[in-house]
């Protein structure tokens, strides 16, 4: 009898315990699920990738410096306070940024995830130090010789300001040039009849180093005026066409064309020097009394130079750095 009672007690306890578990399970199942944070995603399964926009130019030489990604450029991407290396994949409008190391990528955590993202690219090499408003005097530099050793491409600096990216949405970063671009076209005229006779072109007193600063809550980019250099621009393999060397005259194909990426600057004592075989150097002093009176980030400035006897005359135009036509222009001439 005692044994039976013990068994009965055990049986009753087990039944009661199971009933409690079922009741607890029923209560847990009936509790509404909190979906305000979205559904959790498997860890390490959804890496963040980005499309890139803002570079829309028709390039005269290939590469991001002239408005197109080649693929393979190393880009610093910042999410929150963390910076990681990403690589441009593809080219042109189909370019995306993918993690350089799949094991060191940014990942989405849930379906409602949003991130604050910025990015930058330096042609001379990857830099993981962010150019932010809280990091004043962040500096970058250009190459003084842009006609050799990829100096032109190494002078490039692109920046995509902070934007909000979300899981399932469009994660797009809009880049813009923080250098200015100077284009020089030499006219086939007078003593300039063969481009092989042009020994060199020099931009005097260009700035070599730029820095960032905050203005009204916005990140700005400018140059350090105490750090200047004599800059050798890149000679284009194909001369520019449809060039206006004189007002109200038909456009021409340049004898030779050059381009350089420069640090933003107010025009003061900058000049171009043209050295030709058998002649003393020809010099064009950029006038400060006519527009444009500065080289600004994201702008292209075109100087169409004509050597007339002992003078160098110029037509000048400034355009947005999407490399499209437009903007304002001016004229100037100077004695050598």
Secondary structure, DSSP 8 states (H G I E B T S, - for coil): -HHHHHHHHHHHHHHHHHHHHHHHHHHHHHS----TT--B--TTSSB--EEEES-----SSSSGGGT---S--EEEEEETTEEEEEEEES-GGG-EEEESSGGG--B--BTT-EEEEEEEEETT----S---TTSTT-EEE--SB-SSTTHHHHT-EEEEEEEEEETTS--EEE-EESSEEEEEEE-SBTTB--GGGEEEEEEEEEE-EEEEEEETTEEEEEE-TT-EEEEB-EE-SS---SB-SSTTS--B--SEEEEEEE--EE-SS-EEEEEETTS--EEEE--SSSS--EE-TTEEEEEEEEEETTEEEEEEEEEETT--S-S-EEEEEEE-
